[in-house]
Amino acid sequence: MRDCSTNRAGFDRVLMAVAATFLTVSATSALAAQSTTPRASAAELAIDAAVPRPEPANVPPPTVNDFKTDTTATVPDASKVTDKPAEAAPAAKATEPRPAEVVTTPAANDAATAAPPAATATAPAAEPAKEPVKVSTVAPADQPVADRLRDMLGTKSLRYFDRKNERAAVEKFYSARDYAPQWTQAGKLTDSGKGVITRLKDAASEGLNPADYPVPDFSAAASPDQLAEAELKLTASMLDYARQAQSGRMHWSQVAADILYPEHPTDPAEVLANISTAKDASAALDGYNPPHKLYRELKAKLAELRGQGDGPMIHIAEGPALAYKAATKKLGEVAPEDPRVPQLRAKLGIADHPDSTHYDAKVASAVRKFQESVDLKPTGVLDDRTVKAINSPKRDRQIDIVLVNLERLRWLPRQLGAASLGNAYVILNVPDFTLKVMQNGAPVWTTRVVTGKPGKHATPMLTETMKFITVNPTWNVPPSIIYNEYLPALQQDPTVLDRMGLRLERNRDGSIHISQPPGEANALGRIRFNFPNKFLVYQHDTPDKNLFAKEERAFSHGCMRVQNPDQYASTLLNIVMPNASYTPEKIRSMYGRSEIDLKFPTPIPVNITYQTAFVDDAGKLHIRKDIYGRDATMINLLKNGRNRDLETLVSHAQPNYSRPKDALPPGVSFASDNTYSSGPSFFERLFGGPSTATPPAPIGRRPQQRFTR
């Protein structure tokens, strides 16, 4: 039977549910009430349960203080409340129910009015959710350094990283690791830090300057401030090394306006992730240097050059000219003696008979090779000019030349060839006047070329893709030749164009267009090799074959003339269409009066380079004449200061496609059909497609474009 005390107001029920832990205080009064209160009938209980019992309005819930009578009493732990009866008077101990049962087991018909579970003694109310506490990953020994790195990156990062993208990447990198140092642990260099330092100190072997990548002295860093500063300095040097190893110490636009290579800058975030996770940080950082065979071979020669002449400087005294003459029937071998010869042997690295004073065949041969290397006539005679050249800092000069050539190789794309074609590509070296077709890392065909004259007709340096070959091309004369050469010639002789087989037409805008139809006398010969570019240059055949016999072949207006175009065409076509069976004979059978375009399913990259120092297939270092003065410009930039900010670029010279509107002299007639009156751009006529370069400048400006044939 329910205790009659439960018929009191609903407020009592709430009190009993919330205050279960205080039943020991009120046990005696509850028992007394039970013995004096009359018991209700079943009908009364049913009526009583059906009557709504409103809660008191605006009455705050009871608290512990409402029940405390003794300020010294201890509140029981709710989690330890059990069904064990509370201590009570001895007389009631055997007959009265356990108070805990009354609270924890309400009757079924009290479900609607019972207190919610959160208010019961066995289910305390849940506390508000709290954010998880982030556990620091920084070792205790490194925490002071981490704290200083946090402060320095927040306030002083501009001191170490003047490039915005690098500064942002560094801040994000260290933030992600709770600003724990990367290069040290507990003040000692990590393997990663040691690897980076090793690579920076060896920068000279790559043709870089170690002074550009200062290495802090970690052994002298005793405080957290010093360790944090050393950490950021090494990070800055590491990023500088990666950027310059990949893109160069100077930007190509600082050297000349007729250079254009694809940009391939480093991503600072990628560099940090790569080096910090690499098993070998030194090797990972070295990976930002060019992967090309050309680079590796030239780097090895740089090491050889620096290994020579470690002893005292040898000075060859002036004296009479020495010449070796081989034995003949009338005259025996002539090997004059001279006290300077032993010094000459040592200077030129001749190991045989080091004390011999005879100027024999080996000495003469070594002198001849030296003369070749310094652009002297290779006579093998030790004359005054040769002695002066030997005594000059030749070794330093060669090293400087190798250094700038290594620098230029950094400008080239990392992937020279088309991967789907066995890494096939074309590479043309302007100072060597040679063109090679490469595939699978080896040359498959080589020929001689004629390149642009020094000065305004220099052949540009660029990387583009060859998309098609034109057999029987039309020569569309560029505005520069029209303006600078043909218009002045017409002033002297109005019939000169007719005699040369050139067509003169009037464009819609009033300017003129000159072209030469296909044929054996065409200035482009029988084949043109097209790789559209902003400089409007290309490779082509020529009717003038005599220039290929010369050693120096810088005679064109900028385009590149190929000695054996039919073989060149068949080589390229067999790479891009191996099942088509193109032969030189098949190419020649197409010669005629109509243009034929042979399009490549996959374009072949064309790389035009300027390598005055290179290593041949036999492993010999070659030095070529600096016909365009590029070496001198770059050496001066490296030695006498340069703009180190590679993001600040010199503006590029843009070709001008405008056509002059100069009045023609009397007696000059236009072609009757005037085919080109619709006025397509020179780029469209030249390469057979819409121009992707700079739009034409206003008509009437003096044309700047200079490359033609």
C-alpha positions in Angstrom: 0.0 0.0 0.0 1.3 3.5 -0.9 2.4 5.7 2.0 -0.3 8.3 2.6 2.4 10.9 2.7 2.7 10.6 -1.1 -0.8 12.1 -1.5 0.6 15.5 -0.6 1.2 18.1 -3.2 3.3 17.3 -6.3 5.9 19.6 -4.8 6.7 16.9 -2.2 7.2 14.4 -5.0 9.9 16.6 -6.6 11.5 17.1 -3.2 11.7 13.4 -2.6 13.1 12.7 -6.1 15.8 15.4 -5.9 16.7 15.0 -2.2 17.2 11.2 -1.9 20.5 11.8 -0.5 19.0 13.7 2.5 16.6 11.0 3.6 18.6 10.2 6.6 17.8 13.7 7.9 14.0 13.3 7.6 13.5 9.6 8.2 12.1 10.0 11.8 9.5 12.6 10.8 8.3 10.4 7.8 7.8 7.4 10.0 5.8 9.4 12.5 3.5 10.8 9.8 2.8 7.3 8.5 1.5 6.1 11.9 -0.9 9.0 12.4 -2.3 9.6 8.9 -5.5 7.7 8.1 -5.3 5.3 5.1 -7.3 6.2 2.0 -9.6 3.9 0.2 -9.1 2.6 -3.3 -11.8 4.9 -4.8 -10.2 7.9 -3.1 -6.8 7.0 -4.5 -8.2 6.7 -8.0 -10.0 10.1 -7.8 -6.9 11.7 -6.3 -4.7 10.4 -9.1 -7.1 11.8 -11.8 -7.1 15.4 -10.4 -4.4 17.6 -12.1 -1.9 19.0 -9.7 -0.5 22.3 -10.9 3.1 23.2 -10.2 3.8 26.3 -8.1 4.4 29.3 -10.4 7.8 31.0 -10.4 9.1 28.8 -7.6 12.8 28.0 -8.0 13.7 24.3 -7.6 14.9 23.3 -4.2 18.6 23.3 -3.4 20.8 21.5 -0.9 20.7 24.5 1.4 16.9 24.1 1.7 17.4 20.8 3.5 20.6 21.5 5.5 19.9 21.9 9.2 23.4 21.2 10.3 26.1 23.1 8.5 28.6 20.6 9.6 26.8 17.7 8.0 28.4 16.0 5.1 26.4 15.5 1.9 26.5 11.9 0.8 28.0 11.0 -2.6 25.0 10.2 -4.9 27.0 7.7 -6.8 27.4 5.7 -3.6 23.6 5.6 -2.7 22.4 1.9 -2.3 19.3 0.2 -1.0 20.9 -0.2 2.4 18.5 1.4 5.0 19.6 4.6 6.6 20.3 4.7 10.3 17.0 5.2 12.2 15.4 4.7 15.6 15.9 1.1 16.9 12.1 0.5 17.3 11.3 1.2 13.6 14.3 -0.7 12.2 12.6 -4.1 11.7 9.2 -3.0 10.3 9.6 0.1 8.1 10.4 -0.1 4.4 13.7 1.1 3.1 13.5 4.7 2.1 15.7 4.2 -1.0 13.0 1.9 -2.4 10.4 4.6 -2.3 12.6 7.0 -4.4 13.9 4.6 -6.9 10.8 2.5 -7.6 7.8 4.7 -8.2 4.3 3.2 -8.8 3.2 2.6 -12.4 0.4 5.2 -12.2 2.8 7.9 -11.1 4.7 7.7 -14.5 3.0 10.8 -15.9 3.9 13.0 -12.9 7.2 11.4 -11.9 10.4 13.5 -12.1 12.4 13.1 -15.3 15.3 10.6 -15.2 17.9 13.4 -15.0 16.5 14.4 -11.7 16.8 11.0 -10.0 19.5 10.2 -7.6 20.9 7.4 -9.8 21.0 9.5 -13.1 22.5 12.9 -12.3 22.1 15.6 -14.9 24.8 15.7 -17.6 27.2 18.6 -17.6 27.5 20.8 -20.8 29.9 19.3 -23.4 33.4 20.7 -23.3 35.9 21.0 -26.3 38.5 18.3 -26.3 41.8 19.5 -24.8 44.5 19.5 -27.5 47.5 17.6 -26.5 50.8 19.3 -27.6 53.1 17.1 -29.8 56.1 19.2 -28.9 58.7 17.4 -26.7 59.2 19.2 -23.4 62.8 20.0 -24.2 61.7 21.7 -27.4 58.8 23.7 -26.0 60.8 26.8 -25.2 62.1 26.9 -28.8 58.6 26.3 -30.1 57.3 29.2 -28.1 59.9 31.5 -29.6 59.2 30.3 -33.1 55.5 31.1 -32.6 56.4 34.6 -31.5 59.0 35.2 -34.2 56.8 34.0 -37.1 54.0 36.2 -35.8 56.1 39.3 -35.6 59.5 38.9 -37.4 58.9 36.6 -40.3 59.6 39.4 -42.8 63.2 39.5 -41.6 63.7 36.0 -42.9 61.2 35.5 -45.8 60.7 38.5 -48.1 58.6 36.5 -50.5 54.9 36.4 -49.6 54.3 32.8 -50.8 57.3 31.6 -48.8 56.3 33.4 -45.7 52.8 32.0 -45.8 54.1 28.4 -46.5 56.6 28.6 -43.6 54.0 29.9 -41.1 51.6 27.1 -42.1 54.3 24.5 -41.9 55.4 25.3 -38.4 51.8 26.0 -37.2 50.8 22.4 -38.2 53.6 21.0 -36.1 52.8 23.2 -33.0 55.9 25.2 -33.9 58.2 22.3 -33.0 61.6 22.9 -34.6 62.4 20.8 -37.7 66.2 20.9 -37.7 66.9 20.3 -34.0 65.7 18.2 -31.1 66.6 19.1 -27.6 69.1 21.6 -29.1 70.9 19.0 -31.2 70.9 18.8 -35.0 68.6 16.2 -36.5 69.6 14.0 -39.4 67.3 16.2 -41.6 69.1 19.3 -40.4 72.5 17.8 -41.1 71.5 16.7 -44.6 70.3 20.2 -45.5 73.5 21.8 -44.2 75.6 19.3 -46.1 73.8 20.1 -49.4 74.0 23.9 -48.8 77.8 23.8 -48.1 78.3 21.8 -51.3 76.4 24.3 -53.5 79.6 25.1 -55.4 79.6 21.7 -57.0 76.3 22.5 -58.7 77.6 25.8 -60.1 75.8 27.7 -57.3 77.3 30.1 -54.8 77.4 28.8 -51.2 77.5 32.4 -49.9 73.9 32.8 -51.2 72.7 30.1 -48.7 74.3 31.0 -45.3 74.3 28.2 -42.7 73.8 29.3 -39.1 76.1 28.0 -36.4 73.8 25.7 -34.3 76.7 24.8 -32.0 76.8 28.4 -30.8 73.0 28.6 -30.3 72.6 28.1 -26.5 69.3 29.8 -25.8 65.8 29.2 -27.2 66.0 32.6 -28.9 69.2 31.6 -30.7 67.9 28.1 -31.6 64.7 29.6 -33.0 66.6 32.2 -35.1 69.0 29.5 -36.4 66.0 27.4 -37.3 64.4 30.1 -39.4 67.6 31.1 -41.1 68.3 27.5 -42.2 64.7 27.2 -43.5 65.2 30.4 -45.5 68.5 29.2 -47.0 67.0 25.8 -47.8 64.1 27.5 -49.7 66.5 29.8 -51.6 68.6 26.8 -52.6 65.7 24.8 -53.9 64.3 27.8 -55.9 67.6 28.7 -57.5 68.7 25.1 -58.1 65.5 24.6 -60.1 64.9 28.0 -61.8 68.4 29.6 -61.8 70.2 32.4 -59.9 68.9 34.9 -62.4 65.8 35.0 -64.6 66.4 34.6 -68.3 64.6 37.9 -69.0 67.5 39.7 -67.2 69.8 38.5 -70.0 68.0 39.3 -73.2 64.5 40.1 -74.6 64.7 37.2 -77.1 64.6 34.4 -74.6 61.4 32.6 -73.6 61.3 29.4 -71.7 58.3 27.9 -69.7 58.3 28.9 -66.1 58.8 26.1 -63.5 59.1 27.8 -60.1 59.2 25.8 -56.9 56.3 25.6 -54.5 57.6 26.5 -51.0 54.9 24.3 -49.3 55.9 21.4 -51.4 59.6 21.9 -50.7 59.0 22.0 -47.0 56.9 18.9 -47.1 59.4 17.1 -49.3 62.5 17.9 -47.3 60.9 17.4 -43.9 59.6 13.9 -44.7 62.5 12.6 -46.8 64.7 9.9 -45.5 67.7 11.6 -47.0 67.2 15.4 -46.9 70.4 16.1 -48.7 69.4 13.9 -51.7 65.9 15.4 -51.7 67.3 18.9 -51.9 69.7 17.9 -54.6 66.7 16.8 -56.6 65.8 20.4 -57.4 68.9 20.6 -59.7 68.3 19.8 -63.4 68.0 16.0 -64.2 69.3 16.3 -67.7 72.3 14.4 -69.0 73.7 17.7 -70.4 73.7 19.1 -66.9 75.3 16.1 -65.2 78.1 15.9 -67.8 78.9 19.6 -67.5 78.8 19.5 -63.7 81.4 16.7 -63.8 83.7 18.9 -66.0 83.3 21.7 -63.6 84.7 19.5 -60.9 87.6 18.5 -63.2 88.4 22.1 -63.9 88.5 23.0 -60.3 90.8 20.1 -59.5 93.5 21.4 -61.9 96.2 23.7 -61.0 96.2 23.2 -57.2 100.0 23.7 -57.0 101.8 27.0 -57.3 101.0 29.2 -60.3 103.3 28.5 -63.2 104.4 31.4 -65.4 105.8 30.8 -68.9 108.5 33.3 -69.7 108.6 35.1 -73.1 111.0 33.8 -75.7 111.3 32.8 -79.3 108.5 31.0 -81.1 108.7 27.2 -80.8 107.3 25.0 -83.6 107.5 21.2 -84.1 107.9 19.7 -87.5 107.4 16.1 -88.3 110.1 14.1 -90.0 110.2 14.1 -93.8 112.5 12.5 -96.4 114.5 15.7 -96.8 114.4 16.8 -93.3 114.3 14.8 -90.1 112.2 15.5 -87.1 112.6 19.0 -85.7 111.9 19.3 -82.0 113.7 22.4 -80.8 114.9 22.6 -77.2 114.0 25.4 -74.8 114.4 25.7 -71.0 110.7 26.8 -70.8 109.4 23.4 -72.1 109.4 21.6 -68.7 107.2 24.4 -67.2 105.0 24.2 -70.3 104.6 20.4 -69.8 103.5 21.0 -66.2 101.2 23.8 -67.2 99.4 21.8 -69.9 99.3 18.6 -67.9 101.7 16.5 -69.9 102.9 13.6 -67.7 105.4 12.0 -70.0 109.1 13.1 -69.7 108.3 16.1 -67.4 111.9 17.3 -67.4 112.5 17.1 -71.1 113.3 20.4 -72.8 112.3 19.2 -76.3 109.3 20.8 -77.9 108.1 17.5 -79.3 104.9 16.2 -81.0 103.1 15.8 -77.6 103.9 19.3 -76.5 102.9 20.7 -79.8 99.6 18.8 -79.8 98.8 20.0 -76.3 99.5 23.6 -77.4 97.2 23.1 -80.4 94.3 21.9 -78.1 94.9 24.9 -75.8 94.7 27.3 -78.7 91.4 25.8 -79.8 90.0 26.2 -76.3 90.7 30.0 -76.2 89.7 30.8 -79.8 93.2 31.1 -81.2 94.2 29.6 -84.5 95.3 26.0 -83.7 98.8 26.1 -85.2 100.6 24.2 -82.5 103.2 27.0 -82.5 104.2 28.5 -79.1 104.2 32.2 -80.1 103.8 35.4 -78.0 99.9 35.4 -78.2 99.8 31.8 -77.0 102.2 32.4 -74.1 100.1 35.4 -73.0 96.9 33.3 -73.2 98.6 30.5 -71.2 99.7 32.9 -68.5 96.2 34.5 -68.2 93.7 33.0 -65.8 92.5 30.6 -68.4 91.2 28.1 -65.8 89.1 30.8 -64.2 87.7 31.9 -67.6 86.7 28.3 -68.4 85.1 27.9 -65.0 83.1 31.1 -65.5 81.9 29.8 -68.9 80.9 26.5 -67.5 79.0 28.2 -64.6 76.8 30.3 -66.9 76.1 27.3 -69.1 75.0 25.4 -66.1 72.8 28.4 -65.3 71.2 28.3 -68.7 70.4 24.6 -68.4 68.3 25.4 -65.3 66.0 27.5 -67.6 65.1 24.5 -69.7 62.0 22.4 -68.9 62.6 19.5 -66.6 61.0 17.2 -69.2 62.7 17.9 -72.5 60.8 15.4 -74.6 57.4 13.9 -75.3 56.9 11.0 -72.9 54.5 9.2 -75.3 57.1 9.3 -78.1 60.0 7.8 -76.1 60.9 11.2 -74.7 61.7 12.4 -78.2 62.7 16.0 -78.7 64.7 18.4 -80.9 67.6 20.3 -79.5 69.4 23.0 -81.4 72.6 24.6 -80.0 73.1 28.0 -81.6 76.8 28.5 -80.9 77.6 25.0 -82.1 75.4 25.4 -85.2 74.1 21.8 -84.8 70.7 20.2 -84.5 70.0 16.9 -82.9 66.9 14.7 -82.7 66.9 12.8 -79.4 64.9 9.7 -78.4 65.2 7.5 -75.4 68.1 9.5 -74.1 70.3 9.1 -77.2 70.7 11.1 -80.5 69.0 9.5 -83.5 70.0 12.1 -86.1 72.2 15.1 -86.3 72.7 17.8 -88.9 74.4 21.2 -89.4 72.4 24.4 -89.3 72.7 28.1 -90.1 71.6 30.4 -87.4 70.9 34.2 -87.0 73.5 36.9 -87.3 74.7 38.6 -84.1 72.7 41.6 -83.1 69.1 42.3 -84.0 68.9 39.1 -86.1 70.1 36.7 -83.3 68.2 33.4 -83.2 66.0 33.5 -80.0 66.3 30.9 -77.2 63.0 29.1 -76.6 61.0 25.9 -76.1 58.0 25.2 -78.2 56.3 22.2 -79.9 56.6 21.3 -83.5 53.1 20.6 -84.8 53.5 20.1 -88.5 55.8 20.2 -91.5 55.0 22.1 -94.7 56.3 20.8 -98.0 56.6 23.4 -100.8 56.1 26.4 -98.4 55.2 29.9 -99.4 57.6 32.5 -98.0 55.6 35.4 -96.5 58.1 38.2 -96.2 58.0 39.6 -92.6 57.3 43.3 -92.2 60.9 43.9 -91.0 62.4 42.9 -94.3 59.7 44.7 -96.3 60.4 47.9 -94.4 64.2 47.7 -94.0 65.2 45.9 -97.3 62.6 45.6 -100.0 61.1 49.1 -99.9 64.5 50.8 -100.2 65.4 48.4 -103.0 62.1 49.3 -104.8 63.1 52.9 -104.6 66.2 52.0 -106.6 64.7 49.5 -108.9 60.9 49.1 -109.2 61.3 45.8 -111.1 63.5 44.1 -108.4 60.6 42.1 -106.9 59.6 40.7 -110.3 63.1 39.6 -111.1 63.3 37.9 -107.7 60.0 36.1 -108.3 58.2 37.9 -105.4 54.5 38.8 -105.4 53.4 42.3 -104.3 49.9 42.8 -103.0 47.9 45.5 -101.3 46.2 44.7 -98.0 42.8 46.0 -97.0 44.3 48.5 -94.5 46.5 50.0 -97.2 49.7 48.3 -96.3 51.5 45.9 -98.6 52.3 42.2 -98.5 55.1 40.5 -100.3 55.4 36.7 -100.7 57.3 34.1 -102.7 55.4 31.2 -104.2 56.6 27.6 -103.6 59.4 26.3 -105.9 63.0 25.3 -105.9 64.1 28.9 -105.7 62.0 29.7 -102.7 63.9 31.3 -99.8 62.6 28.6 -97.5 63.6 25.8 -99.9 61.3 22.8 -100.1 60.4 22.2 -96.4 59.4 24.3 -93.5 59.3 23.0 -89.9 56.7 24.8 -87.9 56.6 25.3 -84.1 54.5 28.5 -83.7 56.1 31.0 -81.3 56.0 34.7 -80.6 59.3 35.4 -82.3 58.0 34.1 -85.6 61.0 31.9 -86.2 61.1 28.4 -87.7 63.4 25.8 -89.2 63.6 25.4 -93.0 65.4 24.2 -96.1 67.4 26.7 -98.2 68.5 26.9 -101.8 71.9 28.2 -100.7 73.8 25.2 -99.5 77.3 26.6 -99.6 77.1 28.2 -96.1 76.9 24.7 -94.4 80.6 24.2 -95.3 81.7 27.1 -93.0 82.7 26.5 -89.4 80.8 29.5 -88.1 77.4 29.7 -89.6 75.6 32.7 -88.2 74.2 34.3 -91.4 70.3 34.2 -91.2 67.7 36.7 -90.2 66.9 34.6 -87.1 65.4 31.4 -88.5 67.4 28.2 -88.7 68.4 26.7 -92.0 68.7 22.9 -92.0 71.3 21.1 -94.1 69.4 17.9 -94.9 65.7 18.8 -94.5 64.4 15.6 -96.3 66.2 13.4 -93.8 65.1 15.6 -90.9 61.5 15.4 -92.0 61.6 11.6 -92.4 63.2 11.2 -89.0 60.5 13.3 -87.3 57.6 11.7 -89.2 58.8 8.2 -88.4 58.8 9.1 -84.7 55.3 10.5 -84.6 53.9 8.1 -87.2 56.0 5.0 -87.1 53.7 2.9 -89.3 53.7 5.5 -92.2 57.2 4.5 -93.4 58.3 8.0 -94.4 61.7 8.0 -96.2 63.7 10.9 -97.6 62.7 9.7 -101.1 59.1 9.7 -100.2 59.5 13.3 -98.9 61.2 14.4 -102.1 58.4 12.9 -104.2 56.1 15.5 -102.8 58.1 18.5 -104.1 56.0 20.6 -106.4 54.1 23.9 -106.6 51.4 23.4 -104.0 51.8 23.5 -100.2 51.3 20.2 -98.4 51.0 20.2 -94.6 52.0 17.0 -92.7 50.5 17.3 -89.3 51.9 15.5 -86.3 49.4 13.4 -84.2 51.7 14.2 -81.2 53.7 17.4 -81.2 57.5 17.1 -80.7 59.2 19.6 -78.3 61.8 21.9 -79.8 64.5 23.3 -77.5 66.7 26.1 -78.9 69.6 26.6 -76.5 72.8 28.6 -76.3 75.5 26.3 -74.9 79.0 27.7 -75.4 80.3 24.8 -73.1 79.1 21.3 -73.5 80.4 17.7 -73.4 80.3 15.6 -76.5 79.5 11.9 -76.8 83.1 11.0 -76.2 83.2 12.9 -72.9 85.3 15.8 -74.2 84.5 19.4 -73.0 84.0 21.8 -75.8 84.1 25.6 -75.6 82.4 27.6 -78.4 82.7 31.3 -79.3 80.2 33.5 -77.5 78.7 34.9 -80.8 75.9 36.8 -79.1 77.7 38.0 -76.0 75.4 36.0 -73.7 78.3 34.6 -71.6 79.8 38.1 -71.0 76.4 39.5 -69.9 75.7 36.6 -67.5 79.2 36.6 -66.0 78.9 40.3 -65.3 75.5 39.8 -63.6 76.9 37.0 -61.4 80.1 38.8 -60.4 79.0 42.4 -60.2 75.6 42.2 -58.6 72.2 41.1 -59.8 68.6 41.4 -58.9 68.1 38.3 -56.7 64.4 38.7 -56.7 63.4 36.2 -59.4 59.8 37.4 -59.2 60.8 40.8 -60.6 61.1 40.2 -64.3 62.4 42.4 -67.1 59.6 43.1 -69.5 59.8 41.0 -72.7 60.1 42.6 -76.1 57.0 41.9 -78.1 57.2 41.4 -81.8 55.4 43.9 -83.9 53.2 42.5 -86.7 52.3 45.8 -88.3 52.6 46.3 -92.0 54.2 49.5 -93.3 52.0 51.8 -95.4 54.8 53.6 -97.1 54.1 54.9 -100.5 55.5 52.8 -103.3 57.7 54.3 -106.0 56.2 54.9 -109.5 56.2 51.9 -111.8 55.6 49.2 -109.1 52.7 47.0 -110.0 50.6 44.7 -107.7 49.7 41.1 -108.4 46.5 40.9 -110.5 44.6 38.6 -108.2 45.5 40.5 -105.0 44.9 37.3 -103.0 45.7 38.7 -99.6 43.4 41.7 -99.7 41.4 40.2 -96.8 44.4 41.0 -94.6 45.2 37.9 -92.5 47.8 38.5 -90.0 51.4 37.6 -90.7 51.2 34.9 -88.0 48.3 33.3 -89.7 50.0 33.3 -93.1 53.3 32.0 -91.5 52.0 29.2 -89.4 48.5 28.5 -90.8 46.5 29.3 -87.7 45.2 32.1 -85.5 47.9 34.1 -83.7 48.5 33.2 -80.0 51.0 36.0 -79.6 50.6 39.7 -78.9 48.0 41.5 -81.1 49.4 43.7 -83.8 50.6 47.2 -82.9 48.9 50.2 -84.5 49.5 50.5 -88.2 52.2 52.9 -89.1 54.6 52.2 -86.2 58.1 51.2 -87.1 58.1 47.4 -87.2 60.3 45.7 -84.6 60.0 42.1 -85.8 63.2 40.9 -87.3 63.2 37.1 -87.8 62.5 35.7 -91.2 64.7 33.2 -92.9 
